[in-house]
């Protein structure tokens, strides 16, 4: 156990925890981020749809509504400081009937009341001009130019990199199992036997916030996973829109979206199904049919032939419709940050500020640092450069001329940069660089990436994992057959 006591420990390194840690790094306090996975953003945040919402879906009478509006306007400055992929491409809510237009008008008025800039009610001609690929049966809709798209994992990586640069400690593979009050601090126990102490504790544990709260002998509540399945389509997909396309929402869901990603691909989804298992990331034929039927209603050119991959994510839903961000009534030095589902990504920068203010109200003295540096170094991406810029960079570092991932044009230098920033799993490198995210899904580049990890870290090839733990890529066993040193299976006669 460390002899020092941290001022604050943040449990969870998803987008909420990372935003909080980064905000606190601007003040003279010691902060540790505790993450049960081997890398940041490996929980709820990695499968986020990546939409920066436009501030019209919720009233500001809800905390989530206020934080969404505030968070949205913070992204431009953050992008300049942290260099994550982000585009304000705009959002369209598309109506097909007069009744749906009545709902759109309510969303418009709600956005106006929320002081959202630039909202526009559109007739058929205007909305088709904004997005020519829309179904010609559309009758009108809402245009929110302040909406956009982001790569959520790169956003989290950048937030944590900035926080670490400014003195925050990251403790990966630290799964909190108990936190007990001792005088003026918490003694925090990890599943692997590690311990540390902190005066204040922030519960931003996503799907597991209810379990962390119980482990701190604080409030009892239940996080119920809400599963959403999505499909990623090729960058050459005929149905790729220029804006995020929403249907008119229902009382329980914003519906199936068509989402252009900031790196040029397209996503369709998500579904919304309440389930019990917090580890259930399966996809189904039924949801496949639902998603593509709904997506084609918006944009008829959407096609299953363009699918690159399918995945599912889980939102940490509470019975209450709002975020639960408050000082614990049972543990006054614990801040609860729970139920952060949509629009949690959009609200995240504002959540960081909100929690900072809650810590001050709970007694933590925060003084702004004069040496806080909001900027991190930008890693050049060879696919983004002009031929002249690429040639100049390759002259300086020949590894930029070695293209490892052909689908996404990712160089060896970018993979090395990811490793040197602590991303040593295949998924960590994928989320940092986009290698393995293209049409072949790592079929051509995975082995080369593994050899680079081996060279840069000294790990054996058998130690390299997909996402930490026992998710090893290469093992000494194939099914029930054990592989010998010569590569022949044992346990039976060779044929």
Protein Blocks (a to p, Z undefined) as FASTA:
>chain_A
ZZbdcfbdcehjafklmmmmmmmmmpccddddddfbfbehklmmmmgghiacehlmpcfk
bmklmmmmmmmmmmmmmmmmnopacddebpadddfbfklmmmmmmmmmmmmmnopghiac
ddfklmmmmmmmbcfkbgbdcddfkbccddfklmmmmmmmmmmmnopacdehiacfbdcd
ehjaccdddfkopacddfbdcdfehjmmmmmmmmnopacddddddddddddddfklfklc
fbdcdddddfkbgbjaddddfkopacedddddddfblkbccdcfklmmmmmmmmmmmmmm
bcfklpfbdcdddddddfbfbdcddddfklmmbccdehiacfkklmmmmmmmmmmmmmmm
nopacdddfkbcfbdcddddfklpcfklmmmmmmmmmmlmmcfblmlopafklmmmmmmn
opabfklmmmmnopopamnnomlmmmmmmmmmmmmnopafklpcfkgpjlcfbdcbehjb
ccdfkopaehiacZZ
